[in-house]
Amino acid sequence: FRTAEVPLVLLLADNGSRDGTRAIVQRLEAEEPEVRGIYLDENQGYGGGILAGMVESETEVLGYMWGDSQVSAADVIRVYRRLVADHADVAKVRRVQRMDGWRRALISSVYNTATLWLFHITSSDTNGCPKMFTREAWERLSPSHTDWFLDPEIMIGVAEHGLKLAEVDVLAQARDFGVSKVGTATVVEFTINLLRRRLGS
């Protein structure tokens, strides 16, 4: 996965946490030369935290993933290898089995169905992470949403730009800690963004 020609930089974004995450990131940054901390004093939203990290990346392959352990580290490596082996522009996981509860599965099913129907994207799992990109693909996509619409924005862009997508099937584990922040407000926010994008506003 890592060679002298392919340096690994792990950017850890502390998105305005109030639970001790910053101290953990600072300790890892001090101990591991490949780790860099991104410290946001105020929460910038789901997409805002991701974009804050991505803008600091200088590598030719870059990507992001969640910090809730729902996808294993081994799957991250599989996504990278698929990106390289398939000469793809974008590679990501596709969660074929989920253990995060029926409510999240139902919400995600609605998200994916709506996005597929309205934009004809090429994936049945819009929000699946990790997502990895070539530098050229990321710059072409140039996503900007700081809310939960970041993942659909990216996948819509993949379809619109005709980028080559590769996917790796994974089992999504239950969260090790914390609770999901996806709720009614998220559904409303997603619906508004989807309609705005469909109407071109």
C-alpha positions as CSV (number, residue, x, y, z in Angstrom):
1,F,0.0,0.0,0.0
2,R,2.8,2.4,0.9
3,T,6.1,2.6,-0.9
4,A,8.9,5.2,-1.1
5,E,7.3,6.4,-4.3
6,V,3.8,6.6,-2.8
7,P,4.0,8.5,0.5
8,L,1.1,8.1,3.0
9,V,-0.2,11.2,4.8
10,L,-3.1,10.6,7.3
11,L,-5.0,13.9,7.9
12,L,-7.2,13.7,11.0
13,A,-9.9,16.4,11.1
14,D,-11.1,17.4,14.5
15,N,-14.4,19.0,13.4
16,G,-15.1,21.2,16.5
17,S,-15.3,18.2,18.8
18,R,-16.1,18.6,22.5
19,D,-15.3,15.1,23.6
20,G,-11.5,14.9,23.9
21,T,-10.9,14.0,20.2
22,R,-8.5,17.0,19.8
23,A,-6.2,15.7,22.5
24,I,-6.1,12.2,20.8
25,V,-5.4,13.8,17.4
26,Q,-2.6,15.9,18.9
27,R,-1.0,12.9,20.6
28,L,-1.1,10.9,17.3
29,E,0.3,13.8,15.4
30,A,3.2,14.1,17.9
31,E,4.0,10.3,17.8
32,E,3.5,9.5,14.1
33,P,5.3,11.4,11.4
34,E,2.7,10.5,8.8
35,V,-0.2,12.0,10.8
36,R,-1.3,15.6,10.6
37,G,-4.1,17.2,12.6
38,I,-6.6,19.5,11.1
39,Y,-8.2,21.5,14.0
40,L,-11.5,23.3,13.5
41,D,-12.7,25.4,16.5
42,E,-16.3,25.2,15.4
43,N,-18.1,22.3,13.8
44,Q,-18.2,23.0,10.0
45,G,-20.8,20.3,9.2
46,Y,-20.3,16.9,7.7
47,G,-19.0,18.1,4.4
48,G,-17.1,21.0,5.9
49,G,-15.0,18.8,8.0
50,I,-14.1,16.6,5.1
51,L,-13.3,19.5,2.8
52,A,-11.1,21.0,5.4
53,G,-9.0,17.9,5.3
54,M,-9.1,17.4,1.6
55,V,-7.9,20.9,0.8
56,E,-4.7,20.2,2.9
57,S,-3.9,17.1,0.9
58,E,-1.0,17.3,-1.6
59,T,-0.9,13.7,-2.8
60,E,-1.7,12.5,-6.3
61,V,-4.3,10.1,-4.7
62,L,-6.5,11.4,-2.0
63,G,-9.6,10.4,-0.2
64,Y,-11.7,10.5,3.0
65,M,-13.4,8.2,5.3
66,W,-15.4,8.3,8.6
67,G,-14.0,7.8,12.0
68,D,-16.7,5.5,13.4
69,S,-15.0,2.2,12.5
70,Q,-17.9,1.0,10.3
71,V,-15.5,0.1,7.6
72,S,-12.3,-1.8,8.4
73,A,-8.8,-0.5,7.6
74,A,-8.3,-3.5,5.3
75,D,-11.2,-2.2,3.2
76,V,-9.4,1.2,2.8
77,I,-6.4,-0.6,1.3
78,R,-8.8,-2.6,-1.0
79,V,-10.3,0.6,-2.3
80,Y,-6.9,2.1,-3.1
81,R,-5.8,-1.1,-4.9
82,R,-9.0,-1.1,-6.9
83,L,-8.5,2.5,-7.9
84,V,-5.0,1.7,-9.2
85,A,-5.7,-1.7,-10.7
86,D,-8.8,-0.5,-12.6
87,H,-7.1,2.8,-13.7
88,A,-10.2,4.4,-12.3
89,D,-10.8,8.1,-11.5
90,V,-12.8,7.4,-8.3
91,A,-13.0,4.3,-6.1
92,K,-15.3,3.7,-3.1
93,V,-17.0,1.0,-1.1
94,R,-20.4,-0.3,-1.7
95,R,-22.1,-1.5,1.5
96,V,-23.8,-4.7,0.5
97,Q,-24.7,-5.6,4.1
98,R,-25.2,-3.1,7.0
99,M,-25.2,-3.6,10.7
100,D,-26.1,0.0,11.7
101,G,-29.8,-0.6,12.2
102,W,-33.0,-0.6,10.1
103,R,-33.6,3.2,10.4
104,R,-30.2,4.1,8.9
105,A,-30.7,1.5,6.2
106,L,-34.1,2.8,5.3
107,I,-32.9,6.4,5.1
108,S,-30.0,5.4,3.0
109,S,-32.2,3.4,0.7
110,V,-34.4,6.4,0.1
111,Y,-31.4,8.6,-0.5
112,N,-29.9,6.2,-3.0
113,T,-33.2,5.6,-4.9
114,A,-33.9,9.3,-5.2
115,T,-30.4,10.1,-6.4
116,L,-30.3,7.2,-8.9
117,W,-33.7,8.1,-10.3
118,L,-33.1,11.8,-10.6
119,F,-29.5,11.8,-11.8
120,H,-28.8,8.3,-13.2
121,I,-25.6,7.9,-11.1
122,T,-23.6,4.7,-11.5
123,S,-23.6,3.5,-7.9
124,S,-26.3,2.1,-5.6
125,D,-24.6,3.4,-2.5
126,T,-24.1,7.1,-2.9
127,N,-22.8,7.7,0.6
128,G,-20.4,4.7,0.8
129,C,-17.0,5.6,2.2
130,P,-14.1,5.6,2.0
131,K,-14.0,7.4,-1.3
132,M,-10.7,7.8,-3.1
133,F,-9.8,10.0,-6.1
134,T,-7.0,10.8,-8.5
135,R,-5.9,14.4,-8.0
136,E,-7.2,15.2,-11.5
137,A,-10.7,13.7,-10.7
138,W,-11.0,15.6,-7.4
139,E,-10.1,18.9,-9.1
140,R,-12.7,18.3,-11.8
141,L,-15.4,17.4,-9.3
142,S,-14.5,20.4,-7.1
143,P,-17.3,19.7,-4.5
144,S,-18.3,22.5,-2.2
145,H,-21.2,21.3,0.0
146,T,-20.4,21.5,3.7
147,D,-23.5,19.6,4.7
148,W,-24.6,16.0,4.2
149,F,-25.1,16.5,0.5
150,L,-21.4,16.3,-0.1
151,D,-21.5,12.6,-1.1
152,P,-24.4,12.9,-3.5
153,E,-22.8,16.0,-5.0
154,I,-19.6,14.0,-5.7
155,M,-21.5,11.0,-7.2
156,I,-23.7,13.2,-9.4
157,G,-20.4,14.9,-10.6
158,V,-18.9,11.5,-11.4
159,A,-21.9,10.7,-13.6
160,E,-22.0,14.1,-15.2
161,H,-18.3,14.2,-16.0
162,G,-18.2,10.6,-17.2
163,L,-15.5,9.6,-14.7
164,K,-14.6,6.0,-14.3
165,L,-15.9,4.6,-11.0
166,A,-14.7,1.4,-9.3
167,E,-16.4,-0.1,-6.2
168,V,-15.5,-2.6,-3.6
169,D,-18.2,-4.6,-1.8
170,V,-18.0,-4.5,2.0
171,L,-19.8,-5.3,5.2
172,A,-20.6,-2.1,7.1
173,Q,-20.1,-2.8,10.8
174,A,-22.0,-1.4,13.7
175,R,-20.5,1.8,15.2
176,D,-17.9,1.2,18.0
177,F,-19.0,4.3,19.8
178,G,-21.2,7.4,19.5
179,V,-24.6,7.7,17.8
180,S,-25.5,8.7,14.3
181,K,-26.3,12.3,13.7
182,V,-28.6,11.5,10.7
183,G,-32.2,12.4,11.6
184,T,-35.2,14.2,10.4
185,A,-33.3,17.5,9.8
186,T,-30.8,15.6,7.7
187,V,-33.6,14.1,5.5
188,V,-35.1,17.6,5.0
189,E,-31.7,19.1,4.2
190,F,-31.0,16.3,1.7
191,T,-34.4,16.7,-0.1
192,I,-33.9,20.5,-0.4
193,N,-30.4,20.1,-1.9
194,L,-31.5,17.3,-4.2
195,L,-34.4,19.4,-5.6
196,R,-32.2,22.5,-6.0
197,R,-29.6,20.5,-7.9
198,R,-32.3,18.9,-10.1
199,L,-33.8,22.3,-10.9
200,G,-30.4,23.8,-11.5
201,S,-30.5,26.4,-8.8
